[in-house]
Amino acid sequence: MARQLRRAARSVPANIVEGWAKRSSAPEFKRYLQVAIGSCDECKLWLEMSRDEDYLVDTRFNDLSNRFNVVGAMLKSLWKQWQTFSS
């Protein structure tokens, strides 16, 4: 579980960077952002599974889950308004 969580967490910034490098193509950039959003959601799934299996206490789960919720909200905002960030 830890390996999967780390892999998904690393995928979020990696896809943002790769998408930003291709921002001249709006569909390509947005595709990478969607992959990053999916990886963020995957992290939340692994956190939930870790909590359900008692590998993670509720307080730590809540903290980490909230952080991924914030990151996810920022990614979704960027996906909707990416042109204002492209300068």
PDB file of N, CA, C and O in Angstrom:
ATOM      1  N   MET A   1       0.811  -1.181   0.000  1.00  0.00           N
ATOM      2  CA  MET A   1       0.000   0.000   0.000  1.00  0.00           C
ATOM      3  C   MET A   1       0.865   1.259   0.000  1.00  0.00           C
ATOM      4  O   MET A   1       0.593   2.206  -0.738  1.00  0.00           O
ATOM      5  N   ALA A   2       1.887   1.263   0.816  1.00  0.00           N
ATOM      6  CA  ALA A   2       2.757   2.436   0.897  1.00  0.00           C
ATOM      7  C   ALA A   2       3.426   2.716  -0.447  1.00  0.00           C
ATOM      8  O   ALA A   2       3.547   3.871  -0.856  1.00  0.00           O
ATOM      9  N   ARG A   3       3.853   1.674  -1.121  1.00  0.00           N
ATOM     10  CA  ARG A   3       4.494   1.842  -2.428  1.00  0.00           C
ATOM     11  C   ARG A   3       3.525   2.440  -3.444  1.00  0.00           C
ATOM     12  O   ARG A   3       3.891   3.321  -4.222  1.00  0.00           O
ATOM     13  N   GLN A   4       2.299   1.957  -3.428  1.00  0.00           N
ATOM     14  CA  GLN A   4       1.285   2.485  -4.350  1.00  0.00           C
ATOM     15  C   GLN A   4       0.970   3.946  -4.045  1.00  0.00           C
ATOM     16  O   GLN A   4       0.819   4.756  -4.959  1.00  0.00           O
ATOM     17  N   LEU A   5       0.871   4.279  -2.768  1.00  0.00           N
ATOM     18  CA  LEU A   5       0.593   5.660  -2.369  1.00  0.00           C
ATOM     19  C   LEU A   5       1.745   6.574  -2.803  1.00  0.00           C
ATOM     20  O   LEU A   5       1.509   7.658  -3.339  1.00  0.00           O
ATOM     21  N   ARG A   6       2.957   6.151  -2.579  1.00  0.00           N
ATOM     22  CA  ARG A   6       4.103   6.962  -2.991  1.00  0.00           C
ATOM     23  C   ARG A   6       4.139   7.144  -4.509  1.00  0.00           C
ATOM     24  O   ARG A   6       4.420   8.238  -4.999  1.00  0.00           O
ATOM     25  N   ARG A   7       3.858   6.084  -5.242  1.00  0.00           N
ATOM     26  CA  ARG A   7       3.858   6.156  -6.704  1.00  0.00           C
ATOM     27  C   ARG A   7       2.803   7.152  -7.187  1.00  0.00           C
ATOM     28  O   ARG A   7       3.080   7.986  -8.049  1.00  0.00           O
ATOM     29  N   ALA A   8       1.601   7.063  -6.632  1.00  0.00           N
ATOM     30  CA  ALA A   8       0.529   7.974  -7.040  1.00  0.00           C
ATOM     31  C   ALA A   8       0.851   9.415  -6.645  1.00  0.00           C
ATOM     32  O   ALA A   8       0.584  10.346  -7.405  1.00  0.00           O
ATOM     33  N   ALA A   9       1.425   9.595  -5.457  1.00  0.00           N
ATOM     34  CA  ALA A   9       1.762  10.945  -4.995  1.00  0.00           C
ATOM     35  C   ALA A   9       2.843  11.570  -5.876  1.00  0.00           C
ATOM     36  O   ALA A   9       2.789  12.767  -6.157  1.00  0.00           O
ATOM     37  N   ARG A  10       3.806  10.791  -6.309  1.00  0.00           N
ATOM     38  CA  ARG A  10       4.852  11.315  -7.195  1.00  0.00           C
ATOM     39  C   ARG A  10       4.308  11.647  -8.572  1.00  0.00           C
ATOM     40  O   ARG A  10       4.819  12.538  -9.252  1.00  0.00           O
ATOM     41  N   SER A  11       3.284  10.939  -8.978  1.00  0.00           N
ATOM     42  CA  SER A  11       2.696  11.147 -10.294  1.00  0.00           C
ATOM     43  C   SER A  11       2.016  12.509 -10.418  1.00  0.00           C
ATOM     44  O   SER A  11       1.950  13.066 -11.514  1.00  0.00           O
ATOM     45  N   VAL A  12       1.513  13.047  -9.316  1.00  0.00           N
ATOM     46  CA  VAL A  12       0.799  14.333  -9.374  1.00  0.00           C
ATOM     47  C   VAL A  12       1.718  15.439  -9.903  1.00  0.00           C
ATOM     48  O   VAL A  12       1.415  16.013 -10.949  1.00  0.00           O
ATOM     49  N   PRO A  13       2.823  15.760  -9.231  1.00  0.00           N
ATOM     50  CA  PRO A  13       3.667  16.849  -9.744  1.00  0.00           C
ATOM     51  C   PRO A  13       4.343  16.501 -11.071  1.00  0.00           C
ATOM     52  O   PRO A  13       4.566  17.383 -11.900  1.00  0.00           O
ATOM     53  N   ALA A  14       4.665  15.236 -11.276  1.00  0.00           N
ATOM     54  CA  ALA A  14       5.305  14.850 -12.529  1.00  0.00           C
ATOM     55  C   ALA A  14       4.402  15.154 -13.723  1.00  0.00           C
ATOM     56  O   ALA A  14       4.875  15.633 -14.754  1.00  0.00           O
ATOM     57  N   ASN A  15       3.124  14.881 -13.591  1.00  0.00           N
ATOM     58  CA  ASN A  15       2.196  15.157 -14.685  1.00  0.00           C
ATOM     59  C   ASN A  15       1.927  16.647 -14.858  1.00  0.00           C
ATOM     60  O   ASN A  15       1.701  17.108 -15.977  1.00  0.00           O
ATOM     61  N   ILE A  16       1.950  17.399 -13.773  1.00  0.00           N
ATOM     62  CA  ILE A  16       1.802  18.853 -13.896  1.00  0.00           C
ATOM     63  C   ILE A  16       2.974  19.416 -14.695  1.00  0.00           C
ATOM     64  O   ILE A  16       2.774  20.209 -15.615  1.00  0.00           O
ATOM     65  N   VAL A  17       4.190  19.012 -14.349  1.00  0.00           N
ATOM     66  CA  VAL A  17       5.386  19.501 -15.038  1.00  0.00           C
ATOM     67  C   VAL A  17       5.370  19.093 -16.509  1.00  0.00           C
ATOM     68  O   VAL A  17       5.638  19.910 -17.390  1.00  0.00           O
ATOM     69  N   GLU A  18       5.059  17.846 -16.763  1.00  0.00           N
ATOM     70  CA  GLU A  18       5.045  17.381 -18.149  1.00  0.00           C
ATOM     71  C   GLU A  18       3.966  18.099 -18.952  1.00  0.00           C
ATOM     72  O   GLU A  18       4.190  18.455 -20.108  1.00  0.00           O
ATOM     73  N   GLY A  19       2.806  18.314 -18.355  1.00  0.00           N
ATOM     74  CA  GLY A  19       1.741  19.044 -19.030  1.00  0.00           C
ATOM     75  C   GLY A  19       2.106  20.491 -19.272  1.00  0.00           C
ATOM     76  O   GLY A  19       1.812  21.038 -20.335  1.00  0.00           O
ATOM     77  N   TRP A  20       2.754  21.128 -18.283  1.00  0.00           N
ATOM     78  CA  TRP A  20       3.149  22.531 -18.429  1.00  0.00           C
ATOM     79  C   TRP A  20       4.125  22.705 -19.599  1.00  0.00           C
ATOM     80  O   TRP A  20       4.091  23.713 -20.305  1.00  0.00           O
ATOM     81  N   ALA A  21       4.982  21.721 -19.787  1.00  0.00           N
ATOM     82  CA  ALA A  21       5.926  21.780 -20.904  1.00  0.00           C
ATOM     83  C   ALA A  21       5.205  21.713 -22.246  1.00  0.00           C
ATOM     84  O   ALA A  21       5.757  22.127 -23.265  1.00  0.00           O
ATOM     85  N   LYS A  22       3.982  21.196 -22.255  1.00  0.00           N
ATOM     86  CA  LYS A  22       3.211  21.044 -23.497  1.00  0.00           C
ATOM     87  C   LYS A  22       2.007  21.987 -23.530  1.00  0.00           C
ATOM     88  O   LYS A  22       1.037  21.728 -24.242  1.00  0.00           O
ATOM     89  N   ARG A  23       2.064  23.070 -22.770  1.00  0.00           N
ATOM     90  CA  ARG A  23       0.905  23.951 -22.631  1.00  0.00           C
ATOM     91  C   ARG A  23       0.545  24.698 -23.908  1.00  0.00           C
ATOM     92  O   ARG A  23      -0.526  25.301 -23.985  1.00  0.00           O
ATOM     93  N   SER A  24       1.422  24.669 -24.913  1.00  0.00           N
ATOM     94  CA  SER A  24       1.069  25.324 -26.176  1.00  0.00           C
ATOM     95  C   SER A  24      -0.087  24.598 -26.860  1.00  0.00           C
ATOM     96  O   SER A  24      -0.759  25.163 -27.723  1.00  0.00           O
ATOM     97  N   SER A  25      -0.309  23.360 -26.477  1.00  0.00           N
ATOM     98  CA  SER A  25      -1.452  22.592 -26.969  1.00  0.00           C
ATOM     99  C   SER A  25      -2.433  22.424 -25.814  1.00  0.00           C
ATOM    100  O   SER A  25      -2.214  21.617 -24.911  1.00  0.00           O
ATOM    101  N   ALA A  26      -3.511  23.193 -25.854  1.00  0.00           N
ATOM    102  CA  ALA A  26      -4.484  23.164 -24.748  1.00  0.00           C
ATOM    103  C   ALA A  26      -5.002  21.762 -24.439  1.00  0.00           C
ATOM    104  O   ALA A  26      -5.035  21.375 -23.271  1.00  0.00           O
ATOM    105  N   PRO A  27      -5.410  20.987 -25.450  1.00  0.00           N
ATOM    106  CA  PRO A  27      -5.912  19.638 -25.117  1.00  0.00           C
ATOM    107  C   PRO A  27      -4.863  18.751 -24.452  1.00  0.00           C
ATOM    108  O   PRO A  27      -5.179  17.972 -23.553  1.00  0.00           O
ATOM    109  N   GLU A  28      -3.611  18.873 -24.901  1.00  0.00           N
ATOM    110  CA  GLU A  28      -2.545  18.052 -24.320  1.00  0.00           C
ATOM    111  C   GLU A  28      -2.281  18.450 -22.867  1.00  0.00           C
ATOM    112  O   GLU A  28      -2.154  17.590 -21.995  1.00  0.00           O
ATOM    113  N   PHE A  29      -2.199  19.752 -22.615  1.00  0.00           N
ATOM    114  CA  PHE A  29      -1.977  20.250 -21.259  1.00  0.00           C
ATOM    115  C   PHE A  29      -3.101  19.799 -20.338  1.00  0.00           C
ATOM    116  O   PHE A  29      -2.842  19.335 -19.228  1.00  0.00           O
ATOM    117  N   LYS A  30      -4.342  19.930 -20.783  1.00  0.00           N
ATOM    118  CA  LYS A  30      -5.479  19.548 -19.942  1.00  0.00           C
ATOM    119  C   LYS A  30      -5.509  18.042 -19.696  1.00  0.00           C
ATOM    120  O   LYS A  30      -5.948  17.584 -18.641  1.00  0.00           O
ATOM    121  N   ARG A  31      -5.041  17.282 -20.676  1.00  0.00           N
ATOM    122  CA  ARG A  31      -4.985  15.819 -20.495  1.00  0.00           C
ATOM    123  C   ARG A  31      -4.030  15.462 -19.363  1.00  0.00           C
ATOM    124  O   ARG A  31      -4.343  14.611 -18.531  1.00  0.00           O
ATOM    125  N   TYR A  32      -2.872  16.106 -19.327  1.00  0.00           N
ATOM    126  CA  TYR A  32      -1.918  15.848 -18.247  1.00  0.00           C
ATOM    127  C   TYR A  32      -2.472  16.295 -16.892  1.00  0.00           C
ATOM    128  O   TYR A  32      -2.249  15.639 -15.874  1.00  0.00           O
ATOM    129  N   LEU A  33      -3.189  17.409 -16.890  1.00  0.00           N
ATOM    130  CA  LEU A  33      -3.810  17.843 -15.631  1.00  0.00           C
ATOM    131  C   LEU A  33      -4.843  16.827 -15.165  1.00  0.00           C
ATOM    132  O   LEU A  33      -4.970  16.573 -13.967  1.00  0.00           O
ATOM    133  N   GLN A  34      -5.579  16.245 -16.104  1.00  0.00           N
ATOM    134  CA  GLN A  34      -6.560  15.234 -15.714  1.00  0.00           C
ATOM    135  C   GLN A  34      -5.887  13.992 -15.142  1.00  0.00           C
ATOM    136  O   GLN A  34      -6.408  13.368 -14.218  1.00  0.00           O
ATOM    137  N   VAL A  35      -4.740  13.637 -15.686  1.00  0.00           N
ATOM    138  CA  VAL A  35      -3.982  12.501 -15.135  1.00  0.00           C
ATOM    139  C   VAL A  35      -3.530  12.846 -13.717  1.00  0.00           C
ATOM    140  O   VAL A  35      -3.605  12.003 -12.822  1.00  0.00           O
ATOM    141  N   ALA A  36      -3.060  14.078 -13.504  1.00  0.00           N
ATOM    142  CA  ALA A  36      -2.638  14.507 -12.168  1.00  0.00           C
ATOM    143  C   ALA A  36      -3.815  14.470 -11.191  1.00  0.00           C
ATOM    144  O   ALA A  36      -3.660  14.050 -10.045  1.00  0.00           O
ATOM    145  N   ILE A  37      -4.987  14.909 -11.646  1.00  0.00           N
ATOM    146  CA  ILE A  37      -6.196  14.860 -10.807  1.00  0.00           C
ATOM    147  C   ILE A  37      -6.523  13.408 -10.456  1.00  0.00           C
ATOM    148  O   ILE A  37      -6.867  13.099  -9.315  1.00  0.00           O
ATOM    149  N   GLY A  38      -6.413  12.534 -11.437  1.00  0.00           N
ATOM    150  CA  GLY A  38      -6.664  11.108 -11.183  1.00  0.00           C
ATOM    151  C   GLY A  38      -5.682  10.526 -10.184  1.00  0.00           C
ATOM    152  O   GLY A  38      -6.067   9.728  -9.330  1.00  0.00           O
ATOM    153  N   SER A  39      -4.426  10.913 -10.278  1.00  0.00           N
ATOM    154  CA  SER A  39      -3.421  10.432  -9.323  1.00  0.00           C
ATOM    155  C   SER A  39      -3.701  10.962  -7.923  1.00  0.00           C
ATOM    156  O   SER A  39      -3.506  10.252  -6.937  1.00  0.00           O
ATOM    157  N   CYS A  40      -4.151  12.191  -7.837  1.00  0.00           N
ATOM    158  CA  CYS A  40      -4.519  12.771  -6.541  1.00  0.00           C
ATOM    159  C   CYS A  40      -5.683  11.977  -5.924  1.00  0.00           C
ATOM    160  O   CYS A  40      -5.668  11.659  -4.734  1.00  0.00           O
ATOM    161  N   ASP A  41      -6.675  11.667  -6.741  1.00  0.00           N
ATOM    162  CA  ASP A  41      -7.800  10.863  -6.255  1.00  0.00           C
ATOM    163  C   ASP A  41      -7.348   9.462  -5.854  1.00  0.00           C
ATOM    164  O   ASP A  41      -7.859   8.891  -4.891  1.00  0.00           O
ATOM    165  N   GLU A  42      -6.392   8.915  -6.596  1.00  0.00           N
ATOM    166  CA  GLU A  42      -5.860   7.599  -6.247  1.00  0.00           C
ATOM    167  C   GLU A  42      -5.179   7.646  -4.879  1.00  0.00           C
ATOM    168  O   GLU A  42      -5.302   6.709  -4.091  1.00  0.00           O
ATOM    169  N   CYS A  43      -4.468   8.726  -4.600  1.00  0.00           N
ATOM    170  CA  CYS A  43      -3.840   8.877  -3.279  1.00  0.00           C
ATOM    171  C   CYS A  43      -4.895   8.826  -2.182  1.00  0.00           C
ATOM    172  O   CYS A  43      -4.695   8.184  -1.151  1.00  0.00           O
ATOM    173  N   LYS A  44      -6.008   9.499  -2.402  1.00  0.00           N
ATOM    174  CA  LYS A  44      -7.075   9.494  -1.394  1.00  0.00           C
ATOM    175  C   LYS A  44      -7.630   8.080  -1.195  1.00  0.00           C
ATOM    176  O   LYS A  44      -7.969   7.694  -0.076  1.00  0.00           O
ATOM    177  N   LEU A  45      -7.720   7.321  -2.273  1.00  0.00           N
ATOM    178  CA  LEU A  45      -8.172   5.928  -2.160  1.00  0.00           C
ATOM    179  C   LEU A  45      -7.214   5.116  -1.301  1.00  0.00           C
ATOM    180  O   LEU A  45      -7.645   4.374  -0.419  1.00  0.00           O
ATOM    181  N   TRP A  46      -5.886   5.257  -1.562  1.00  0.00           N
ATOM    182  CA  TRP A  46      -4.902   4.499  -0.785  1.00  0.00           C
ATOM    183  C   TRP A  46      -4.917   4.915   0.682  1.00  0.00           C
ATOM    184  O   TRP A  46      -4.714   4.086   1.569  1.00  0.00           O
ATOM    185  N   LEU A  47      -5.157   6.197   0.934  1.00  0.00           N
ATOM    186  CA  LEU A  47      -5.270   6.648   2.322  1.00  0.00           C
ATOM    187  C   LEU A  47      -6.487   6.016   2.999  1.00  0.00           C
ATOM    188  O   LEU A  47      -6.406   5.572   4.144  1.00  0.00           O
ATOM    189  N   GLU A  48      -7.603   5.980   2.291  1.00  0.00           N
ATOM    190  CA  GLU A  48      -8.816   5.362   2.853  1.00  0.00           C
ATOM    191  C   GLU A  48      -8.595   3.885   3.142  1.00  0.00           C
ATOM    192  O   GLU A  48      -9.017   3.376   4.179  1.00  0.00           O
ATOM    193  N   MET A  49      -7.931   3.204   2.217  1.00  0.00           N
ATOM    194  CA  MET A  49      -7.660   1.779   2.435  1.00  0.00           C
ATOM    195  C   MET A  49      -6.716   1.585   3.623  1.00  0.00           C
ATOM    196  O   MET A  49      -6.882   0.655   4.412  1.00  0.00           O
ATOM    197  N   SER A  50      -5.736   2.462   3.740  1.00  0.00           N
ATOM    198  CA  SER A  50      -4.803   2.375   4.873  1.00  0.00           C
ATOM    199  C   SER A  50      -5.525   2.580   6.192  1.00  0.00           C
ATOM    200  O   SER A  50      -5.247   1.890   7.173  1.00  0.00           O
ATOM    201  N   ARG A  51      -6.446   3.524   6.217  1.00  0.00           N
ATOM    202  CA  ARG A  51      -7.233   3.755   7.431  1.00  0.00           C
ATOM    203  C   ARG A  51      -8.123   2.547   7.723  1.00  0.00           C
ATOM    204  O   ARG A  51      -8.216   2.096   8.865  1.00  0.00           O
ATOM    205  N   ASP A  52      -8.771   2.031   6.689  1.00  0.00           N
ATOM    206  CA  ASP A  52      -9.670   0.884   6.867  1.00  0.00           C
ATOM    207  C   ASP A  52      -8.946  -0.354   7.375  1.00  0.00           C
ATOM    208  O   ASP A  52      -9.528  -1.172   8.088  1.00  0.00           O
ATOM    209  N   GLU A  53      -7.676  -0.489   7.008  1.00  0.00           N
ATOM    210  CA  GLU A  53      -6.870  -1.636   7.452  1.00  0.00           C
ATOM    211  C   GLU A  53      -6.107  -1.340   8.746  1.00  0.00           C
ATOM    212  O   GLU A  53      -5.265  -2.129   9.175  1.00  0.00           O
ATOM    213  N   ASP A  54      -6.412  -0.198   9.357  1.00  0.00           N
ATOM    214  CA  ASP A  54      -5.786   0.222  10.620  1.00  0.00           C
ATOM    215  C   ASP A  54      -4.277   0.450  10.510  1.00  0.00           C
ATOM    216  O   ASP A  54      -3.546   0.285  11.487  1.00  0.00           O
ATOM    217  N   TYR A  55      -3.819   0.829   9.320  1.00  0.00           N
ATOM    218  CA  TYR A  55      -2.430   1.235   9.166  1.00  0.00           C
ATOM    219  C   TYR A  55      -2.267   2.728   9.432  1.00  0.00           C
ATOM    220  O   TYR A  55      -1.150   3.219   9.596  1.00  0.00           O
ATOM    221  N   LEU A  56      -3.373   3.436   9.473  1.00  0.00           N
ATOM    222  CA  LEU A  56      -3.365   4.883   9.608  1.00  0.00           C
ATOM    223  C   LEU A  56      -4.455   5.281  10.599  1.00  0.00           C
ATOM    224  O   LEU A  56      -5.610   4.882  10.454  1.00  0.00           O
ATOM    225  N   VAL A  57      -4.084   6.065  11.601  1.00  0.00           N
ATOM    226  CA  VAL A  57      -5.078   6.509  12.582  1.00  0.00           C
ATOM    227  C   VAL A  57      -5.935   7.618  11.965  1.00  0.00           C
ATOM    228  O   VAL A  57      -5.515   8.291  11.023  1.00  0.00           O
ATOM    229  N   ASP A  58      -7.134   7.795  12.507  1.00  0.00           N
ATOM    230  CA  ASP A  58      -8.084   8.749  11.939  1.00  0.00           C
ATOM    231  C   ASP A  58      -7.547  10.170  11.862  1.00  0.00           C
ATOM    232  O   ASP A  58      -7.786  10.868  10.876  1.00  0.00           O
ATOM    233  N   THR A  59      -6.828  10.606  12.884  1.00  0.00           N
ATOM    234  CA  THR A  59      -6.341  11.991  12.862  1.00  0.00           C
ATOM    235  C   THR A  59      -5.350  12.199  11.718  1.00  0.00           C
ATOM    236  O   THR A  59      -5.404  13.216  11.027  1.00  0.00           O
ATOM    237  N   ARG A  60      -4.459  11.253  11.521  1.00  0.00           N
ATOM    238  CA  ARG A  60      -3.485  11.354  10.423  1.00  0.00           C
ATOM    239  C   ARG A  60      -4.186  11.231   9.073  1.00  0.00           C
ATOM    240  O   ARG A  60      -3.856  11.944   8.125  1.00  0.00           O
ATOM    241  N   PHE A  61      -5.155  10.322   8.993  1.00  0.00           N
ATOM    242  CA  PHE A  61      -5.935  10.182   7.762  1.00  0.00           C
ATOM    243  C   PHE A  61      -6.620  11.497   7.420  1.00  0.00           C
ATOM    244  O   PHE A  61      -6.564  11.945   6.275  1.00  0.00           O
ATOM    245  N   ASN A  62      -7.264  12.119   8.399  1.00  0.00           N
ATOM    246  CA  ASN A  62      -7.979  13.372   8.151  1.00  0.00           C
ATOM    247  C   ASN A  62      -7.029  14.459   7.659  1.00  0.00           C
ATOM    248  O   ASN A  62      -7.347  15.190   6.721  1.00  0.00           O
ATOM    249  N   ASP A  63      -5.869  14.561   8.291  1.00  0.00           N
ATOM    250  CA  ASP A  63      -4.888  15.563   7.883  1.00  0.00           C
ATOM    251  C   ASP A  63      -4.447  15.341   6.437  1.00  0.00           C
ATOM    252  O   ASP A  63      -4.484  16.266   5.626  1.00  0.00           O
ATOM    253  N   LEU A  64      -4.035  14.129   6.121  1.00  0.00           N
ATOM    254  CA  LEU A  64      -3.552  13.836   4.774  1.00  0.00           C
ATOM    255  C   LEU A  64      -4.669  13.937   3.736  1.00  0.00           C
ATOM    256  O   LEU A  64      -4.456  14.449   2.637  1.00  0.00           O
ATOM    257  N   SER A  65      -5.831  13.459   4.081  1.00  0.00           N
ATOM    258  CA  SER A  65      -6.965  13.531   3.165  1.00  0.00           C
ATOM    259  C   SER A  65      -7.321  14.984   2.854  1.00  0.00           C
ATOM    260  O   SER A  65      -7.596  15.330   1.705  1.00  0.00           O
ATOM    261  N   ASN A  66      -7.313  15.823   3.874  1.00  0.00           N
ATOM    262  CA  ASN A  66      -7.594  17.238   3.652  1.00  0.00           C
ATOM    263  C   ASN A  66      -6.558  17.878   2.743  1.00  0.00           C
ATOM    264  O   ASN A  66      -6.894  18.710   1.900  1.00  0.00           O
ATOM    265  N   ARG A  67      -5.318  17.497   2.910  1.00  0.00           N
ATOM    266  CA  ARG A  67      -4.260  18.048   2.052  1.00  0.00           C
ATOM    267  C   ARG A  67      -4.472  17.642   0.596  1.00  0.00           C
ATOM    268  O   ARG A  67      -4.323  18.462  -0.310  1.00  0.00           O
ATOM    269  N   PHE A  68      -4.815  16.389   0.378  1.00  0.00           N
ATOM    270  CA  PHE A  68      -5.077  15.955  -0.997  1.00  0.00           C
ATOM    271  C   PHE A  68      -6.350  16.590  -1.548  1.00  0.00           C
ATOM    272  O   PHE A  68      -6.446  16.821  -2.754  1.00  0.00           O
ATOM    273  N   ASN A  69      -7.319  16.874  -0.698  1.00  0.00           N
ATOM    274  CA  ASN A  69      -8.515  17.595  -1.156  1.00  0.00           C
ATOM    275  C   ASN A  69      -8.147  18.991  -1.644  1.00  0.00           C
ATOM    276  O   ASN A  69      -8.670  19.457  -2.656  1.00  0.00           O
ATOM    277  N   VAL A  70      -7.254  19.652  -0.930  1.00  0.00           N
ATOM    278  CA  VAL A  70      -6.807  20.997  -1.327  1.00  0.00           C
ATOM    279  C   VAL A  70      -6.057  20.926  -2.663  1.00  0.00           C
ATOM    280  O   VAL A  70      -6.312  21.722  -3.567  1.00  0.00           O
ATOM    281  N   VAL A  71      -5.145  19.982  -2.776  1.00  0.00           N
ATOM    282  CA  VAL A  71      -4.392  19.824  -4.024  1.00  0.00           C
ATOM    283  C   VAL A  71      -5.347  19.522  -5.178  1.00  0.00           C
ATOM    284  O   VAL A  71      -5.218  20.094  -6.261  1.00  0.00           O
ATOM    285  N   GLY A  72      -6.287  18.639  -4.950  1.00  0.00           N
ATOM    286  CA  GLY A  72      -7.268  18.303  -5.987  1.00  0.00           C
ATOM    287  C   GLY A  72      -8.083  19.515  -6.413  1.00  0.00           C
ATOM    288  O   GLY A  72      -8.328  19.714  -7.603  1.00  0.00           O
ATOM    289  N   ALA A  73      -8.504  20.324  -5.449  1.00  0.00           N
ATOM    290  CA  ALA A  73      -9.272  21.529  -5.771  1.00  0.00           C
ATOM    291  C   ALA A  73      -8.420  22.511  -6.590  1.00  0.00           C
ATOM    292  O   ALA A  73      -8.917  23.136  -7.527  1.00  0.00           O
ATOM    293  N   MET A  74      -7.145  22.641  -6.233  1.00  0.00           N
ATOM    294  CA  MET A  74      -6.266  23.536  -6.990  1.00  0.00           C
ATOM    295  C   MET A  74      -6.066  23.020  -8.417  1.00  0.00           C
ATOM    296  O   MET A  74      -6.060  23.802  -9.368  1.00  0.00           O
ATOM    297  N   LEU A  75      -5.902  21.715  -8.562  1.00  0.00           N
ATOM    298  CA  LEU A  75      -5.729  21.143  -9.893  1.00  0.00           C
ATOM    299  C   LEU A  75      -6.980  21.336 -10.744  1.00  0.00           C
ATOM    300  O   LEU A  75      -6.887  21.665 -11.927  1.00  0.00           O
ATOM    301  N   LYS A  76      -8.139  21.134 -10.147  1.00  0.00           N
ATOM    302  CA  LYS A  76      -9.387  21.321 -10.901  1.00  0.00           C
ATOM    303  C   LYS A  76      -9.569  22.776 -11.300  1.00  0.00           C
ATOM    304  O   LYS A  76     -10.056  23.060 -12.394  1.00  0.00           O
ATOM    305  N   SER A  77      -9.186  23.694 -10.434  1.00  0.00           N
ATOM    306  CA  SER A  77      -9.251  25.116 -10.759  1.00  0.00           C
ATOM    307  C   SER A  77      -8.297  25.441 -11.905  1.00  0.00           C
ATOM    308  O   SER A  77      -8.659  26.167 -12.831  1.00  0.00           O
ATOM    309  N   LEU A  78      -7.083  24.907 -11.843  1.00  0.00           N
ATOM    310  CA  LEU A  78      -6.115  25.118 -12.908  1.00  0.00           C
ATOM    311  C   LEU A  78      -6.640  24.540 -14.218  1.00  0.00           C
ATOM    312  O   LEU A  78      -6.485  25.161 -15.270  1.00  0.00           O
ATOM    313  N   TRP A  79      -7.251  23.376 -14.170  1.00  0.00           N
ATOM    314  CA  TRP A  79      -7.796  22.743 -15.370  1.00  0.00           C
ATOM    315  C   TRP A  79      -8.852  23.642 -16.011  1.00  0.00           C
ATOM    316  O   TRP A  79      -8.912  23.756 -17.235  1.00  0.00           O
ATOM    317  N   LYS A  80      -9.676  24.275 -15.192  1.00  0.00           N
ATOM    318  CA  LYS A  80     -10.735  25.148 -15.720  1.00  0.00           C
ATOM    319  C   LYS A  80     -10.196  26.486 -16.215  1.00  0.00           C
ATOM    320  O   LYS A  80     -10.715  27.045 -17.181  1.00  0.00           O
ATOM    321  N   GLN A  81      -9.151  27.005 -15.555  1.00  0.00           N
ATOM    322  CA  GLN A  81      -8.684  28.366 -15.831  1.00  0.00           C
ATOM    323  C   GLN A  81      -7.218  28.411 -16.263  1.00  0.00           C
ATOM    324  O   GLN A  81      -6.535  29.398 -15.990  1.00  0.00           O
ATOM    325  N   TRP A  82      -6.732  27.398 -16.911  1.00  0.00           N
ATOM    326  CA  TRP A  82      -5.307  27.288 -17.204  1.00  0.00           C
ATOM    327  C   TRP A  82      -4.772  28.441 -18.028  1.00  0.00           C
ATOM    328  O   TRP A  82      -3.597  28.781 -17.894  1.00  0.00           O
ATOM    329  N   GLN A  83      -5.577  29.050 -18.866  1.00  0.00           N
ATOM    330  CA  GLN A  83      -5.077  30.123 -19.732  1.00  0.00           C
ATOM    331  C   GLN A  83      -4.624  31.338 -18.932  1.00  0.00           C
ATOM    332  O   GLN A  83      -3.757  32.080 -19.394  1.00  0.00           O
ATOM    333  N   THR A  84      -5.190  31.565 -17.738  1.00  0.00           N
ATOM    334  CA  THR A  84      -4.772  32.704 -16.941  1.00  0.00           C
ATOM    335  C   THR A  84      -3.403  32.463 -16.300  1.00  0.00           C
ATOM    336  O   THR A  84      -2.791  33.402 -15.790  1.00  0.00           O
ATOM    337  N   PHE A  85      -2.921  31.234 -16.318  1.00  0.00           N
ATOM    338  CA  PHE A  85      -1.619  30.896 -15.723  1.00  0.00           C
ATOM    339  C   PHE A  85      -0.524  30.723 -16.769  1.00  0.00           C
ATOM    340  O   PHE A  85       0.626  30.470 -16.412  1.00  0.00           O
ATOM    341  N   SER A  86      -0.850  30.852 -18.034  1.00  0.00           N
ATOM    342  CA  SER A  86       0.102  30.482 -19.086  1.00  0.00           C
ATOM    343  C   SER A  86       1.077  31.591 -19.463  1.00  0.00           C
ATOM    344  O   SER A  86       1.933  31.369 -20.318  1.00  0.00           O
ATOM    345  N   SER A  87       0.986  32.750 -18.875  1.00  0.00           N
ATOM    346  CA  SER A  87       1.908  33.821 -19.274  1.00  0.00           C
ATOM    347  C   SER A  87       3.258  33.689 -18.588  1.00  0.00           C
ATOM    348  O   SER A  87       4.148  34.510 -18.814  1.00  0.00           O
TER     349      SER A  87
END
